Structures are given as C-alpha cells and as structure tokens.
Amino acid sequence: MSMSELRVGAAHLRLVSTDLSATIAVVPLDPSFCISHDDLLGARPVASGLRDGSAQQASRAHQVSDALQAVARFPASAVTSFSEADAALARAF
C-alpha cells in the first residue's frame, strides 16, 4: 500500500481523541506534594529546597498536561479539517 492509499476513518480519529483525553485525567499531580513541609522537616533550608523542587515539578506537570491536551485534540481537529475540505471540494464541483 502506498501513502496515497492510506485510509483512516473519522470515527476512529474521534475515538483516539476521546481516549487520549480520558488518559490525561489519570496523570494527576498530588496537591499535597506542593504544600510547605517546614514543620515536618525541622530544617528551613531543606524545606525550602523541597518547596522549590515541588514548584518546579508542579510547573512541569502543568506543561505536560497542556501538551497532552493539545495532542488529544489533534485527531478530532484533523477530522474537522478534512471534512471541511471535502465539503468545500464538493461545493466547487
């Protein structure tokens, strides 16, 4: 099969988007990871380092979540674009 013969169904692409969107929900960041632990550690420098590291980890988790959401939207967005292009071609002929 050549690339020009590749066929992908719209329903399948929408299903991929739905499945990816559902996967994002199972990659949570535990909120307790970002709270202050000064009283538990007893050493401010260590607690400060943990807090800074936690803030960086939270930022990275949000960036990963945003990227996963963009990836999840792409297949359904492609279906919409293909459908609109097909409709435009049908109107042109």
BALUM-75039 format. One record per residue: residue number from 1; chain; x, y, z of N, C-alpha, C in turn. Coordinates in Angstrom, 3 decimals. Last residue first. Layout:
<kolzas>
<kolza><num>NUM</num><cadena>A</cadena><n_px>X</n_px><n_py>Y</n_py><n_pz>Z</n_pz><ca_px>X</ca_px><ca_py>Y</ca_py><ca_pz>Z</ca_pz><c_px>X</c_px><c_py>Y</c_py><c_pz>Z</c_pz></kolza>
...
</kolzas>
This chain:
<kolzas>
<kolza><num>93</num><cadena>A</cadena><n_px>-17.320</n_px><n_py>21.573</n_py><n_pz>-7.180</n_pz><ca_px>-17.602</ca_px><ca_py>20.777</ca_py><ca_pz>-8.383</ca_pz><c_px>-19.047</c_px><c_py>20.543</c_py><c_pz>-8.476</c_pz></kolza>
<kolza><num>92</num><cadena>A</cadena><n_px>-17.338</n_px><n_py>23.019</n_py><n_pz>-4.879</n_pz><ca_px>-16.635</ca_px><ca_py>23.569</ca_py><ca_pz>-6.028</ca_pz><c_px>-16.935</c_px><c_py>22.812</c_py><c_pz>-7.314</c_pz></kolza>
<kolza><num>91</num><cadena>A</cadena><n_px>-18.591</n_px><n_py>21.415</n_py><n_pz>-3.037</n_pz><ca_px>-19.291</ca_px><ca_py>22.621</ca_py><ca_pz>-3.490</ca_pz><c_px>-18.659</c_px><c_py>23.188</c_py><c_pz>-4.758</c_pz></kolza>
<kolza><num>90</num><cadena>A</cadena><n_px>-16.574</n_px><n_py>19.527</n_py><n_pz>-2.667</n_pz><ca_px>-17.879</ca_px><ca_py>19.099</ca_py><ca_pz>-3.220</ca_pz><c_px>-18.662</c_px><c_py>20.289</c_py><c_pz>-3.736</c_pz></kolza>
<kolza><num>89</num><cadena>A</cadena><n_px>-14.598</n_px><n_py>21.102</n_py><n_pz>-1.499</n_pz><ca_px>-14.365</ca_px><ca_py>20.498</ca_py><ca_pz>-2.817</ca_pz><c_px>-15.680</c_px><c_py>20.077</c_py><c_pz>-3.471</c_pz></kolza>
<kolza><num>88</num><cadena>A</cadena><n_px>-15.872</n_px><n_py>21.667</n_py><n_pz>0.923</n_pz><ca_px>-15.502</ca_px><ca_py>22.755</ca_py><ca_pz>0.021</ca_pz><c_px>-15.252</c_px><c_py>22.242</c_py><c_pz>-1.385</c_pz></kolza>
<kolza><num>87</num><cadena>A</cadena><n_px>-16.048</n_px><n_py>19.093</n_py><n_pz>1.992</n_pz><ca_px>-17.270</ca_px><ca_py>19.845</ca_py><ca_pz>1.706</ca_pz><c_px>-16.990</c_px><c_py>20.988</c_py><c_pz>0.735</c_pz></kolza>
<kolza><num>86</num><cadena>A</cadena><n_px>-13.324</n_px><n_py>18.493</n_py><n_pz>2.292</n_pz><ca_px>-14.176</ca_px><ca_py>17.682</ca_py><ca_pz>1.404</ca_pz><c_px>-15.427</c_px><c_py>18.426</c_py><c_pz>1.017</c_pz></kolza>
<kolza><num>85</num><cadena>A</cadena><n_px>-12.636</n_px><n_py>20.456</n_py><n_pz>4.192</n_pz><ca_px>-12.006</ca_px><ca_py>20.475</ca_py><ca_pz>2.868</ca_pz><c_px>-12.826</c_px><c_py>19.662</c_py><c_pz>1.868</c_pz></kolza>
<kolza><num>84</num><cadena>A</cadena><n_px>-14.230</n_px><n_py>19.625</n_py><n_pz>6.353</n_pz><ca_px>-14.444</ca_px><ca_py>20.954</ca_py><ca_pz>5.768</ca_pz><c_px>-13.828</c_px><c_py>21.046</c_py><c_pz>4.374</c_pz></kolza>
<kolza><num>83</num><cadena>A</cadena><n_px>-13.060</n_px><n_py>17.125</n_py><n_pz>6.807</n_pz><ca_px>-14.486</ca_px><ca_py>17.231</ca_py><ca_pz>6.458</ca_pz><c_px>-14.789</c_px><c_py>18.566</c_py><c_pz>5.801</c_pz></kolza>
<kolza><num>82</num><cadena>A</cadena><n_px>-10.449</n_px><n_py>17.856</n_py><n_pz>7.525</n_pz><ca_px>-10.685</ca_px><ca_py>17.027</ca_py><ca_pz>6.335</ca_pz><c_px>-12.133</c_px><c_py>17.142</c_py><c_pz>5.867</c_pz></kolza>
<kolza><num>81</num><cadena>A</cadena><n_px>-11.009</n_px><n_py>19.316</n_py><n_pz>9.889</n_pz><ca_px>-10.346</ca_px><ca_py>19.953</ca_py><ca_pz>8.742</ca_pz><c_px>-10.583</c_px><c_py>19.169</c_py><c_pz>7.452</c_pz></kolza>
<kolza><num>80</num><cadena>A</cadena><n_px>-12.168</n_px><n_py>17.308</n_py><n_pz>11.484</n_pz><ca_px>-12.929</ca_px><ca_py>18.511</ca_py><ca_pz>11.142</ca_pz><c_px>-12.327</c_px><c_py>19.194</c_py><c_pz>9.921</c_pz></kolza>
<kolza><num>79</num><cadena>A</cadena><n_px>-9.987</n_px><n_py>15.554</n_py><n_pz>11.685</n_pz><ca_px>-11.250</ca_px><ca_py>15.107</ca_py><ca_pz>11.077</ca_pz><c_px>-12.070</c_px><c_py>16.312</c_py><c_pz>10.627</c_pz></kolza>
<kolza><num>78</num><cadena>A</cadena><n_px>-8.182</n_px><n_py>17.175</n_py><n_pz>13.068</n_pz><ca_px>-7.862</ca_px><ca_py>16.739</ca_py><ca_pz>11.702</ca_pz><c_px>-9.116</c_px><c_py>16.282</c_py><c_pz>10.981</c_pz></kolza>
<kolza><num>77</num><cadena>A</cadena><n_px>-9.487</n_px><n_py>17.330</n_py><n_pz>15.512</n_pz><ca_px>-9.298</ca_px><ca_py>18.548</ca_py><ca_pz>14.729</ca_pz><c_px>-8.976</c_px><c_py>18.214</c_py><c_pz>13.274</c_pz></kolza>
<kolza><num>76</num><cadena>A</cadena><n_px>-9.201</n_px><n_py>14.714</n_py><n_pz>16.350</n_pz><ca_px>-10.549</ca_px><ca_py>15.226</ca_py><ca_pz>16.082</ca_pz><c_px>-10.482</c_px><c_py>16.507</c_py><c_pz>15.256</c_pz></kolza>
<kolza><num>75</num><cadena>A</cadena><n_px>-6.332</n_px><n_py>14.643</n_py><n_pz>16.636</n_pz><ca_px>-7.046</ca_px><ca_py>13.764</ca_py><ca_pz>15.704</ca_pz><c_px>-8.454</c_px><c_py>14.264</c_py><c_pz>15.356</c_pz></kolza>
<kolza><num>74</num><cadena>A</cadena><n_px>-5.796</n_px><n_py>16.891</n_py><n_pz>18.586</n_pz><ca_px>-5.353</ca_px><ca_py>16.876</ca_py><ca_pz>17.200</ca_pz><c_px>-6.126</c_px><c_py>15.923</c_py><c_pz>16.284</c_pz></kolza>
<kolza><num>73</num><cadena>A</cadena><n_px>-6.479</n_px><n_py>16.708</n_py><n_pz>21.262</n_pz><ca_px>-7.387</ca_px><ca_py>17.431</ca_py><ca_pz>20.360</ca_pz><c_px>-7.050</c_px><c_py>17.229</c_py><c_pz>18.886</c_pz></kolza>
<kolza><num>72</num><cadena>A</cadena><n_px>-4.306</n_px><n_py>15.357</n_py><n_pz>22.359</n_pz><ca_px>-5.621</ca_px><ca_py>14.712</ca_py><ca_pz>22.369</ca_pz><c_px>-6.589</c_px><c_py>15.392</c_py><c_pz>21.413</c_pz></kolza>
<kolza><num>71</num><cadena>A</cadena><n_px>-2.304</n_px><n_py>17.282</n_py><n_pz>22.133</n_pz><ca_px>-2.189</ca_px><ca_py>16.027</ca_py><ca_pz>21.381</ca_pz><c_px>-3.550</c_px><c_py>15.346</c_py><c_pz>21.282</c_pz></kolza>
<kolza><num>70</num><cadena>A</cadena><n_px>-3.311</n_px><n_py>19.145</n_py><n_pz>23.962</n_pz><ca_px>-3.135</ca_px><ca_py>19.523</ca_py><ca_pz>22.554</ca_pz><c_px>-3.045</c_px><c_py>18.281</c_py><c_pz>21.673</c_pz></kolza>
<kolza><num>69</num><cadena>A</cadena><n_px>-3.190</n_px><n_py>17.629</n_py><n_pz>26.305</n_pz><ca_px>-4.480</ca_px><ca_py>18.117</ca_py><ca_pz>25.830</ca_pz><c_px>-4.405</c_px><c_py>18.515</c_py><c_pz>24.356</c_pz></kolza>
<kolza><num>68</num><cadena>A</cadena><n_px>-0.439</n_px><n_py>17.251</n_py><n_pz>26.528</n_pz><ca_px>-1.307</ca_px><ca_py>16.095</ca_py><ca_pz>26.308</ca_pz><c_px>-2.684</c_px><c_py>16.514</c_py><c_pz>25.802</c_pz></kolza>
<kolza><num>67</num><cadena>A</cadena><n_px>0.347</n_px><n_py>19.898</n_py><n_pz>27.039</n_pz><ca_px>0.805</ca_px><ca_py>19.222</ca_py><ca_pz>25.819</ca_pz><c_px>-0.072</c_px><c_py>18.018</c_py><c_pz>25.500</c_pz></kolza>
<kolza><num>66</num><cadena>A</cadena><n_px>-0.883</n_px><n_py>20.327</n_py><n_pz>29.537</n_pz><ca_px>-1.244</ca_px><ca_py>21.165</ca_py><ca_pz>28.391</ca_pz><c_px>-0.850</c_px><c_py>20.497</c_py><c_pz>27.074</c_pz></kolza>
<kolza><num>65</num><cadena>A</cadena><n_px>0.492</n_px><n_py>18.357</n_py><n_pz>31.032</n_pz><ca_px>-0.961</ca_px><ca_py>18.301</ca_py><ca_pz>30.885</ca_pz><c_px>-1.421</c_px><c_py>19.117</c_py><c_pz>29.679</c_pz></kolza>
<kolza><num>64</num><cadena>A</cadena><n_px>3.085</n_px><n_py>19.366</n_py><n_pz>30.905</n_pz><ca_px>2.788</ca_px><ca_py>18.049</ca_py><ca_pz>30.330</ca_pz><c_px>1.291</c_px><c_py>17.917</c_py><c_pz>30.085</c_pz></kolza>
<kolza><num>63</num><cadena>A</cadena><n_px>2.682</n_px><n_py>21.758</n_py><n_pz>32.317</n_pz><ca_px>3.127</ca_px><ca_py>21.801</ca_py><ca_pz>30.922</ca_pz><c_px>2.850</c_px><c_py>20.482</c_py><c_pz>30.216</c_pz></kolza>
<kolza><num>62</num><cadena>A</cadena><n_px>1.990</n_px><n_py>20.753</n_py><n_pz>34.829</n_pz><ca_px>1.019</ca_px><ca_py>21.555</ca_py><ca_pz>34.084</ca_pz><c_px>1.391</c_px><c_py>21.627</c_py><c_pz>32.609</c_pz></kolza>
<kolza><num>61</num><cadena>A</cadena><n_px>4.391</n_px><n_py>19.488</n_py><n_pz>35.481</n_pz><ca_px>3.169</ca_px><ca_py>18.688</ca_py><ca_pz>35.367</ca_pz><c_px>2.101</c_px><c_py>19.445</c_py><c_pz>34.580</c_pz></kolza>
<kolza><num>60</num><cadena>A</cadena><n_px>6.101</n_px><n_py>21.697</n_py><n_pz>35.656</n_pz><ca_px>6.313</ca_px><ca_py>20.685</ca_py><ca_pz>34.614</ca_pz><c_px>5.065</c_px><c_py>19.839</c_py><c_pz>34.406</c_pz></kolza>
<kolza><num>59</num><cadena>A</cadena><n_px>5.000</n_px><n_py>22.916</n_py><n_pz>37.927</n_pz><ca_px>5.045</ca_px><ca_py>23.632</ca_py><ca_pz>36.651</ca_pz><c_px>5.217</c_px><c_py>22.655</c_py><c_pz>35.490</c_pz></kolza>
<kolza><num>58</num><cadena>A</cadena><n_px>5.474</n_px><n_py>20.932</n_py><n_pz>39.834</n_pz><ca_px>4.092</ca_px><ca_py>21.329</ca_py><ca_pz>39.533</ca_pz><c_px>4.029</c_px><c_py>22.049</c_py><c_pz>38.193</c_pz></kolza>
<kolza><num>57</num><cadena>A</cadena><n_px>8.268</n_px><n_py>20.953</n_py><n_pz>39.847</n_pz><ca_px>7.562</ca_px><ca_py>19.747</ca_py><ca_pz>39.426</ca_pz><c_px>6.114</c_px><c_py>20.075</c_py><c_pz>39.064</c_pz></kolza>
<kolza><num>56</num><cadena>A</cadena><n_px>8.742</n_px><n_py>23.510</n_py><n_pz>40.874</n_pz><ca_px>9.202</ca_px><ca_py>23.171</ca_py><ca_pz>39.524</ca_pz><c_px>8.471</c_px><c_py>21.950</c_py><c_pz>38.984</c_pz></kolza>
<kolza><num>55</num><cadena>A</cadena><n_px>7.613</n_px><n_py>23.165</n_py><n_pz>43.395</n_pz><ca_px>7.059</ca_px><ca_py>24.180</ca_py><ca_pz>42.500</ca_pz><c_px>7.482</c_px><c_py>23.901</c_py><c_pz>41.061</c_pz></kolza>
<kolza><num>54</num><cadena>A</cadena><n_px>9.316</n_px><n_py>21.204</n_py><n_pz>44.433</n_pz><ca_px>7.889</ca_px><ca_py>20.904</ca_py><ca_pz>44.253</ca_pz><c_px>7.240</c_px><c_py>21.888</c_py><c_pz>43.292</c_pz></kolza>
<kolza><num>53</num><cadena>A</cadena><n_px>11.692</n_px><n_py>22.641</n_py><n_pz>44.613</n_pz><ca_px>11.603</ca_px><ca_py>21.475</ca_py><ca_pz>43.721</ca_pz><c_px>10.163</c_px><c_py>21.103</c_py><c_pz>43.422</c_pz></kolza>
<kolza><num>52</num><cadena>A</cadena><n_px>10.901</n_px><n_py>24.495</n_py><n_pz>46.559</n_pz><ca_px>11.303</ca_px><ca_py>24.941</ca_py><ca_pz>45.223</ca_pz><c_px>11.216</c_px><c_py>23.802</c_py><c_pz>44.198</c_pz></kolza>
<kolza><num>51</num><cadena>A</cadena><n_px>10.371</n_px><n_py>22.751</n_py><n_pz>48.720</n_pz><ca_px>9.307</ca_px><ca_py>23.615</ca_py><ca_pz>48.209</ca_pz><c_px>9.636</c_px><c_py>24.083</c_py><c_pz>46.777</c_pz></kolza>
<kolza><num>50</num><cadena>A</cadena><n_px>12.890</n_px><n_py>21.638</n_py><n_pz>49.098</n_pz><ca_px>11.767</ca_px><ca_py>20.772</ca_py><ca_pz>48.747</ca_pz><c_px>10.633</c_px><c_py>21.585</c_py><c_pz>48.142</c_pz></kolza>
<kolza><num>49</num><cadena>A</cadena><n_px>14.290</n_px><n_py>23.941</n_py><n_pz>49.837</n_pz><ca_px>14.675</ca_px><ca_py>23.181</ca_py><ca_pz>48.639</ca_pz><c_px>13.568</c_px><c_py>22.278</c_py><c_pz>48.168</c_pz></kolza>
<kolza><num>48</num><cadena>A</cadena><n_px>12.926</n_px><n_py>24.541</n_py><n_pz>52.202</n_pz><ca_px>12.920</ca_px><ca_py>25.494</ca_py><ca_pz>51.098</ca_pz><c_px>13.289</c_px><c_py>24.805</c_py><c_pz>49.784</c_pz></kolza>
<kolza><num>47</num><cadena>A</cadena><n_px>13.561</n_px><n_py>22.332</n_py><n_pz>53.757</n_pz><ca_px>12.159</ca_px><ca_py>22.581</ca_py><ca_pz>53.415</ca_pz><c_px>12.051</c_px><c_py>23.531</c_py><c_pz>52.231</c_pz></kolza>
<kolza><num>46</num><cadena>A</cadena><n_px>16.306</n_px><n_py>22.782</n_py><n_pz>53.975</n_pz><ca_px>15.816</ca_px><ca_py>21.559</ca_py><ca_pz>53.338</ca_pz><c_px>14.371</c_px><c_py>21.746</c_py><c_pz>52.889</c_pz></kolza>
<kolza><num>45</num><cadena>A</cadena><n_px>16.340</n_px><n_py>25.241</n_py><n_pz>55.334</n_pz><ca_px>16.970</ca_px><ca_py>25.113</ca_py><ca_pz>54.014</ca_pz><c_px>16.476</c_px><c_py>23.868</c_py><c_pz>53.242</c_pz></kolza>
<kolza><num>44</num><cadena>A</cadena><n_px>14.840</n_px><n_py>24.627</n_py><n_pz>57.787</n_pz><ca_px>14.330</ca_px><ca_py>25.550</ca_py><ca_pz>56.757</ca_pz><c_px>15.019</c_px><c_py>25.384</c_py><c_pz>55.397</c_pz></kolza>
<kolza><num>43</num><cadena>A</cadena><n_px>14.128</n_px><n_py>21.726</n_py><n_pz>59.263</n_pz><ca_px>15.285</ca_px><ca_py>22.459</ca_py><ca_pz>58.729</ca_pz><c_px>14.797</c_px><c_py>23.322</c_py><c_pz>57.576</c_pz></kolza>
<kolza><num>42</num><cadena>A</cadena><n_px>11.903</n_px><n_py>20.275</n_py><n_pz>59.943</n_pz><ca_px>12.675</ca_px><ca_py>20.897</ca_py><ca_pz>61.006</ca_pz><c_px>13.909</c_px><c_py>21.653</c_py><c_pz>60.539</c_pz></kolza>
<kolza><num>41</num><cadena>A</cadena><n_px>10.031</n_px><n_py>18.788</n_py><n_pz>58.502</n_pz><ca_px>11.455</ca_px><ca_py>18.575</ca_py><ca_pz>58.271</ca_pz><c_px>12.338</c_px><c_py>19.171</c_py><c_pz>59.346</c_pz></kolza>
<kolza><num>40</num><cadena>A</cadena><n_px>7.503</n_px><n_py>19.586</n_py><n_pz>59.331</n_pz><ca_px>7.841</ca_px><ca_py>18.165</ca_py><ca_pz>59.321</ca_pz><c_px>9.340</c_px><c_py>17.929</c_py><c_pz>59.228</c_pz></kolza>
<kolza><num>39</num><cadena>A</cadena><n_px>7.396</n_px><n_py>22.327</n_py><n_pz>59.054</n_pz><ca_px>7.180</ca_px><ca_py>21.759</ca_py><ca_pz>60.381</ca_pz><c_px>7.574</c_px><c_py>20.283</c_py><c_pz>60.437</c_pz></kolza>
<kolza><num>38</num><cadena>A</cadena><n_px>7.814</n_px><n_py>22.666</n_py><n_pz>56.253</n_pz><ca_px>8.747</ca_px><ca_py>23.222</ca_py><ca_pz>57.245</ca_pz><c_px>8.619</c_px><c_py>22.521</c_py><c_pz>58.599</c_pz></kolza>
<kolza><num>37</num><cadena>A</cadena><n_px>6.480</n_px><n_py>21.977</n_py><n_pz>53.997</n_pz><ca_px>6.821</ca_px><ca_py>20.886</ca_py><ca_pz>54.910</ca_pz><c_px>7.802</c_px><c_py>21.351</c_py><c_pz>55.988</c_pz></kolza>
<kolza><num>36</num><cadena>A</cadena><n_px>3.805</n_px><n_py>23.302</n_py><n_pz>52.084</n_pz><ca_px>5.007</ca_px><ca_py>23.536</ca_py><ca_pz>52.878</ca_pz><c_px>5.224</c_px><c_py>22.378</c_py><c_pz>53.853</c_pz></kolza>
<kolza><num>35</num><cadena>A</cadena><n_px>2.625</n_px><n_py>21.468</n_py><n_pz>49.182</n_pz><ca_px>2.433</ca_px><ca_py>22.228</ca_py><ca_pz>50.418</ca_pz><c_px>3.758</c_px><c_py>22.364</c_py><c_pz>51.171</c_pz></kolza>
<kolza><num>34</num><cadena>A</cadena><n_px>2.846</n_px><n_py>19.866</n_py><n_pz>46.948</n_pz><ca_px>3.233</ca_px><ca_py>21.276</ca_py><ca_pz>46.821</ca_pz><c_px>3.039</c_px><c_py>22.098</c_py><c_pz>48.097</c_pz></kolza>
<kolza><num>33</num><cadena>A</cadena><n_px>1.851</n_px><n_py>17.393</n_py><n_pz>47.471</n_pz><ca_px>3.252</ca_px><ca_py>17.468</ca_py><ca_pz>47.074</ca_pz><c_px>3.756</c_px><c_py>18.908</c_py><c_pz>47.103</c_pz></kolza>
<kolza><num>32</num><cadena>A</cadena><n_px>-0.817</n_px><n_py>17.576</n_py><n_pz>47.751</n_pz><ca_px>-0.028</ca_px><ca_py>17.588</ca_py><ca_pz>48.989</ca_pz><c_px>1.466</c_px><c_py>17.679</c_py><c_pz>48.695</c_pz></kolza>
<kolza><num>31</num><cadena>A</cadena><n_px>-1.818</n_px><n_py>17.228</n_py><n_pz>45.147</n_pz><ca_px>-1.697</ca_px><ca_py>18.584</ca_py><ca_pz>45.706</ca_pz><c_px>-0.853</c_px><c_py>18.643</c_py><c_pz>46.974</c_pz></kolza>
<kolza><num>30</num><cadena>A</cadena><n_px>-0.393</n_px><n_py>15.133</n_py><n_pz>42.807</n_pz><ca_px>-0.933</ca_px><ca_py>15.142</ca_py><ca_pz>44.167</ca_pz><c_px>-0.730</c_px><c_py>16.528</c_py><c_pz>44.776</c_pz></kolza>
<kolza><num>29</num><cadena>A</cadena><n_px>-1.333</n_px><n_py>15.407</n_py><n_pz>39.572</n_pz><ca_px>-0.258</ca_px><ca_py>15.781</ca_py><ca_pz>40.484</ca_pz><c_px>-0.897</c_px><c_py>15.886</c_py><c_pz>41.865</c_pz></kolza>
<kolza><num>28</num><cadena>A</cadena><n_px>-2.596</n_px><n_py>12.754</n_py><n_pz>37.426</n_pz><ca_px>-2.729</ca_px><ca_py>13.920</ca_py><ca_pz>38.311</ca_pz><c_px>-1.441</c_px><c_py>14.198</c_py><c_pz>39.095</c_pz></kolza>
<kolza><num>27</num><cadena>A</cadena><n_px>-3.331</n_px><n_py>11.236</n_py><n_pz>35.076</n_pz><ca_px>-1.962</ca_px><ca_py>11.684</ca_py><ca_pz>35.312</ca_pz><c_px>-1.996</c_px><c_py>12.906</c_py><c_pz>36.233</c_pz></kolza>
<kolza><num>26</num><cadena>A</cadena><n_px>-5.868</n_px><n_py>10.643</n_py><n_pz>34.302</n_pz><ca_px>-5.208</ca_px><ca_py>9.682</ca_py><ca_pz>35.193</ca_pz><c_px>-3.743</c_px><c_py>10.022</c_py><c_pz>35.425</c_pz></kolza>
<kolza><num>25</num><cadena>A</cadena><n_px>-6.698</n_px><n_py>12.548</n_py><n_pz>32.501</n_pz><ca_px>-7.273</ca_px><ca_py>12.594</ca_py><ca_pz>33.847</ca_pz><c_px>-6.578</c_px><c_py>11.636</c_py><c_pz>34.813</c_pz></kolza>
<kolza><num>24</num><cadena>A</cadena><n_px>-5.532</n_px><n_py>11.760</n_py><n_pz>30.119</n_pz><ca_px>-4.997</ca_px><ca_py>12.935</ca_py><ca_pz>30.811</ca_pz><c_px>-5.470</c_px><c_py>12.965</c_py><c_pz>32.264</c_pz></kolza>
<kolza><num>23</num><cadena>A</cadena><n_px>-7.163</n_px><n_py>9.733</n_py><n_pz>29.175</n_pz><ca_px>-5.873</ca_px><ca_py>9.387</ca_py><ca_pz>29.766</ca_pz><c_px>-5.292</c_px><c_py>10.547</c_py><c_pz>30.556</c_pz></kolza>
<kolza><num>22</num><cadena>A</cadena><n_px>-9.254</n_px><n_py>11.052</n_py><n_pz>27.971</n_pz><ca_px>-9.523</ca_px><ca_py>10.302</ca_py><ca_pz>29.205</ca_pz><c_px>-8.222</c_px><c_py>9.955</c_py><c_pz>29.921</c_pz></kolza>
<kolza><num>21</num><cadena>A</cadena><n_px>-7.952</n_px><n_py>12.025</n_py><n_pz>25.716</n_pz><ca_px>-8.492</ca_px><ca_py>12.966</ca_py><ca_pz>26.698</ca_pz><c_px>-8.753</c_px><c_py>12.276</c_py><c_pz>28.030</c_pz></kolza>
<kolza><num>20</num><cadena>A</cadena><n_px>-7.429</n_px><n_py>9.630</n_py><n_pz>24.364</n_pz><ca_px>-6.319</ca_px><ca_py>10.433</ca_py><ca_pz>24.878</ca_pz><c_px>-6.792</c_px><c_py>11.418</c_py><c_pz>25.933</c_pz></kolza>
<kolza><num>19</num><cadena>A</cadena><n_px>-10.071</n_px><n_py>8.855</n_py><n_pz>23.735</n_pz><ca_px>-9.224</ca_px><ca_py>8.007</ca_py><ca_pz>24.584</ca_pz><c_px>-8.061</c_px><c_py>8.789</c_py><c_pz>25.178</c_pz></kolza>
<kolza><num>18</num><cadena>A</cadena><n_px>-10.855</n_px><n_py>10.990</n_py><n_pz>22.062</n_pz><ca_px>-11.586</ca_px><ca_py>10.706</ca_py><ca_pz>23.298</ca_pz><c_px>-10.735</c_px><c_py>9.889</c_py><c_pz>24.259</c_pz></kolza>
<kolza><num>17</num><cadena>A</cadena><n_px>-9.024</n_px><n_py>10.709</n_py><n_pz>19.955</n_pz><ca_px>-9.075</ca_px><ca_py>11.945</ca_py><ca_pz>20.744</ca_pz><c_px>-9.757</c_px><c_py>11.710</c_py><c_pz>22.083</c_pz></kolza>
<kolza><num>16</num><cadena>A</cadena><n_px>-9.757</n_px><n_py>8.150</n_py><n_pz>19.056</n_pz><ca_px>-8.404</ca_px><ca_py>8.376</ca_py><ca_pz>19.552</ca_pz><c_px>-8.373</c_px><c_py>9.638</c_py><c_pz>20.417</c_pz></kolza>
<kolza><num>15</num><cadena>A</cadena><n_px>-12.353</n_px><n_py>8.722</n_py><n_pz>18.168</n_pz><ca_px>-12.159</ca_px><ca_py>7.799</ca_py><ca_pz>19.288</ca_pz><c_px>-10.761</c_px><c_py>7.959</c_py><c_pz>19.895</c_pz></kolza>
<kolza><num>14</num><cadena>A</cadena><n_px>-11.782</n_px><n_py>10.309</n_py><n_pz>15.980</n_pz><ca_px>-12.505</ca_px><ca_py>10.904</ca_py><ca_pz>17.118</ca_pz><c_px>-12.342</c_px><c_py>10.031</c_py><c_pz>18.367</c_pz></kolza>
<kolza><num>13</num><cadena>A</cadena><n_px>-10.535</n_px><n_py>8.386</n_py><n_pz>14.384</n_pz><ca_px>-9.776</ca_px><ca_py>9.544</ca_py><ca_pz>14.849</ca_pz><c_px>-10.461</c_px><c_py>10.219</c_py><c_pz>16.033</c_pz></kolza>
<kolza><num>12</num><cadena>A</cadena><n_px>-12.717</n_px><n_py>6.649</n_py><n_pz>13.922</n_pz><ca_px>-11.534</ca_px><ca_py>6.162</ca_py><ca_pz>14.626</ca_pz><c_px>-10.706</c_px><c_py>7.336</c_py><c_pz>15.169</c_pz></kolza>
<kolza><num>11</num><cadena>A</cadena><n_px>-14.441</n_px><n_py>8.279</n_py><n_pz>12.473</n_pz><ca_px>-14.877</ca_px><ca_py>7.760</ca_py><ca_pz>13.774</ca_pz><c_px>-13.676</c_px><c_py>7.281</c_py><c_pz>14.591</c_pz></kolza>
<kolza><num>10</num><cadena>A</cadena><n_px>-12.988</n_px><n_py>8.679</n_py><n_pz>10.134</n_pz><ca_px>-13.236</ca_px><ca_py>9.812</ca_py><ca_pz>11.031</ca_pz><c_px>-13.632</c_px><c_py>9.326</c_py><c_pz>12.426</c_pz></kolza>
<kolza><num>9</num><cadena>A</cadena><n_px>-10.527</n_px><n_py>6.258</n_py><n_pz>9.180</n_pz><ca_px>-11.903</ca_px><ca_py>6.673</ca_py><ca_pz>9.397</ca_pz><c_px>-12.037</c_px><c_py>7.800</c_py><c_pz>10.400</c_pz></kolza>
<kolza><num>8</num><cadena>A</cadena><n_px>-8.062</n_px><n_py>6.409</n_py><n_pz>6.796</n_pz><ca_px>-8.323</ca_px><ca_py>6.433</ca_py><ca_pz>8.234</ca_pz><c_px>-9.724</c_px><c_py>6.974</c_py><c_pz>8.421</c_pz></kolza>
<kolza><num>7</num><cadena>A</cadena><n_px>-6.097</n_px><n_py>4.999</n_py><n_pz>4.342</n_pz><ca_px>-7.442</ca_px><ca_py>5.449</ca_py><ca_pz>4.696</ca_pz><c_px>-7.627</c_px><c_py>5.330</c_py><c_pz>6.207</c_pz></kolza>
<kolza><num>6</num><cadena>A</cadena><n_px>-3.624</n_px><n_py>5.242</n_py><n_pz>1.907</n_pz><ca_px>-3.906</ca_px><ca_py>5.186</ca_py><ca_pz>3.336</ca_pz><c_px>-5.295</c_px><c_py>5.754</c_py><c_pz>3.615</c_pz></kolza>
<kolza><num>5</num><cadena>A</cadena><n_px>-2.811</n_px><n_py>5.584</n_py><n_pz>-0.640</n_pz><ca_px>-3.915</ca_px><ca_py>4.650</ca_py><ca_pz>-0.409</ca_pz><c_px>-4.294</c_px><c_py>4.533</c_py><c_pz>1.061</c_pz></kolza>
<kolza><num>4</num><cadena>A</cadena><n_px>-0.620</n_px><n_py>7.149</n_py><n_pz>-0.697</n_pz><ca_px>-1.829</ca_px><ca_py>7.715</ca_py><ca_pz>-1.287</ca_pz><c_px>-3.045</c_px><c_py>6.820</c_py><c_pz>-1.071</c_pz></kolza>
<kolza><num>3</num><cadena>A</cadena><n_px>1.350</n_px><n_py>5.513</n_py><n_pz>0.293</n_pz><ca_px>0.801</ca_px><ca_py>6.543</ca_py><ca_pz>1.183</ca_pz><c_px>-0.486</c_px><c_py>7.127</c_py><c_pz>0.618</c_pz></kolza>
<kolza><num>2</num><cadena>A</cadena><n_px>0.587</n_px><n_py>2.163</n_py><n_pz>-0.861</n_pz><ca_px>1.332</ca_px><ca_py>3.422</ca_py><ca_pz>-0.895</ca_pz><c_px>0.668</c_px><c_py>4.427</c_py><c_pz>0.034</c_pz></kolza>
<kolza><num>1</num><cadena>A</cadena><n_px>0.846</n_px><n_py>-1.175</n_py><n_pz>0.000</n_pz><ca_px>0.000</ca_px><ca_py>0.000</ca_py><ca_pz>0.000</ca_pz><c_px>0.893</c_px><c_py>1.239</c_py><c_pz>0.000</c_pz></kolza>
</kolzas>
